[in-house]
Amino acid sequence: MTEDKGTRRFRLPAWLRLAVVAVVTVTVAVVVLVRVTKTNPVTASPPATPVSLADRLPGAGKAGLPGPGGDPDRRTLVLYDDGRKKDGTVSPPEEVRTAEAYAMFTANLVSRGTAWKMLPAADYRPRQADGFQAIVYLGSVYDALLPKAFLTDVAAARVPAVWIGANIWQLHASAGKTAGGPGWRVEGYRGDNPTTVTYKGTPLRRDPRSGTGVVAIDVRDRTKVQILAEASVPGGTTSPWAVHSGQLTYVAEVPYAYAEAQDRYLAAADILLGVLSPQAPNRHRALIRLEDVGPRTKPEELRKVTEFLIGQKIPFTLAVYPYYSDPQGRANDGSPTSARLVDSPELVGALKDAVQAGATLVMHGYSHQSDSGPNPYDGVSASDFEFYKASVDGEGVVRMDGPMPEDSALWFDQRIATGLGEFRRVGLPEPTMFEFPHYGGSAVDYQRTTGLFQARYDRGSYYAGFCPGGRCGSTATATTEQVYGQFFPYPVRDVYGANVVPENIGNVAPVAFNQHAARTAVDMLADAQSALVVRDNVASFFYHPFLGEGGLRDLVNSLRALGYRFTTPTEVLDG
């Protein structure tokens, strides 16, 4: 084995890793402002009485429990590299934190099938696998320290094992065999940089910037080996990307860097589900979320879209923020403007009619902005971040700068309690699901949502240092220097202990904005088609009501033609 590719890695800068999460929500911010908030200035009524959050969700989930559809009687041991290496050295701190973040990503996916426990591989004890129904090992540090007991137990095939990425050569070298398995072996890293992974006959993208290297697999006996996926370059060679033989499934790289829609990440997510939950149904469901509904949303625009969906008997969700604020009048001819739901009786009427017809309410933050100033644009609701500080650099790129200065569990609770009070005041049901504005929040905020809401409906932001030693929940050690976004092809229970309803094919974005490209329905449908490689997947998108029902009609019909069935978040959470 050579080390040149194994040690080479390329990670997104901290600001961009989180910005990727927010990409689909920020692109339409300016359009939303112009179309939604440009009316006569008003001043909001006094805040509603905050609801009590005491014991709001006494049965809140915990990290390690299975997510929707997962089997609570089955447990998976998730092992990862903590930086300790065979030669006695230790990897740099940033590499250690990256390895932990990748372990969090893996645990999130594992929760779809089973409960899990996360542990540094170097701490594995003899026969520890006997207490679990499966093992998943994530090899992200070249020549990491792997105990002989671990290698012996995997080779003995005590339970099904999924080995992802580096160090597969240690497994069989420990038994004096050629690195590989029955009928196959590894031959170092590929000398090129594959751009396509073909899985179930579907070509999936692999961003060449990933830089982690793809292990070259040589299959010698196809009667003993099932080739699950293949990696290739245009006009170049093709080699297996994932193989299965006996109890061992091997994936030739860690598939998280630069993972976006239509990515080889989908193949890895499905392979994990197939090993951990082989009885998972082969079904394809779809979700619609109407986005950025607030006190200044035009009721007639909302009704036009909701009446179309109701008429078509299509379930949908309404993402609502209860307080509108434009403290500088940036969207209201220079006049400071604010409003609450109680100040918008026609809108409330439209929301009540939608709920009566079966729509689900999601709390989309309290004000979807910050009164402390641009965050990053203009401080106007539906435009800015609320729970995370952002700015725009000289090149027009949105940078994520860290938690809000006032961020704390108490501050978060106060905003949630006042917002829920507003829903109650106008006679709407209190939402049981939460969506972070632009998918941005601190580790403290994310942790708090688990005890306040039955689920989140978003793409998560995950912080290196949150799961030191595999024990998740440490907001004190979570670092804002390494923040990662992850989308899910199916529902999970993540490392915050929260059930997560996925959103994964984005939205229609009519114009390019900052570093975010314009996005069409055609782009979204291509993402949905690629996602069909995942058994029991959910194609989930959001849509701004001001765009009208025409574009939504096309999306609905096209998703149905692909074989998707529209459903509710509740059904998805029921497994």
C-alpha angles and dihedrals in degrees: 000000000000125000103213097096096030094063097039114100137162121200132183114254111261094255093049095047089063093036088061087062092053098041097101096049101045098052095078098038097110093045090050091053095051096045100038111033106034099111138104115308118259136177119232125246115248115286119275120253107275115245120238112260094190110128089349092153109013091170095055115159126251133218109270097037116114119263128228109320093011122131111243090199092061124071131192125203109221111201126188141171114266095190101272110128136201093250093056096255126119127229120244114277093250091055090048092052091047090053090052092049091052088050089054090052090052094048090051090056094042090058090071088070108025149351113276148201122206121214138161107258090228089065095056114132127210113280091001088135089068089077093059139058095223144006128220116190121191113203107197101140117068113243093357119182107272117179116237088234090061093048091047094050093048091047089050088057094226090160135359110285132199113200114193124192130331135021098039085131090068092060097066098025086066089062094042094254134125111274107266131049143265105332097358144064139185124246105195123273124324112261092223132055112249116221099187135051114191114208126173087351092303120118111227126192126253113190108227089219089070089094096183094113129236118248114235111236122198114199110205101173118032091187088069100035133063112205105215100179140358133216123215147164125220108279091353139100128304125216134173113277096186130017137179128206128158110327094336127093116184128196113194098222143016099264103204108088111101091353111170136151115314088022129142084250086084090061092052091048091052094044090054092049092048093053098041099037108023091167093060109132122248100238137132120213132180135209132199123202120187103216139217098008109169142153092283096048110122108252093212092056092049093047093051091058098039093048090053092052093044091049090052091047090237117152116231144173130229117215103205132182110196101208127056119200133178101165095177097039091240092150096031108060093274095305115125106240136187137166141172130209090261088062091057107059094163091054091047088052091054091049092049092050090051092049090048088055091053106272119149122230121221122188106235097194125289103275104352090228144053125253089207092081142283111347088200106313120021113323093255122139115259089020105069142048117260108190102032133050116244138173139181117238128215091274093054094255120142111235125196107223104182140270120337112271090246094045116141139126089261094051091049092048092051093055092046094047093049092046094050088049089059092054089050093047094058094044099255120135114260107254116247093198130063135206121192112228107256086355091276126136140127123261087255091055094047091049091051094054090064091066095041106043135039091228146352121235106206149065109290132237112218128194127214108236094038093106106038111182089359094296107123124208106064105134089166093066097036107116125216088204091075112039122160135192125215132185123199131219090206137019117286142173104237134207090276087063091246127134107236125208104207129240110186117146098056127213146284109281109184097196138031114252130186107320091339120103124220112266130208136195087254089061091050093049091050088055091049092050093052090048090063087084087076114083112229093010130164120219103205129179141163130227134196112231094220088070089072132230097283097078091040091053091056092049093049094049093046094049090050089051089055089057101261122143118209115233143159131270088242092059091048090051090049087063 
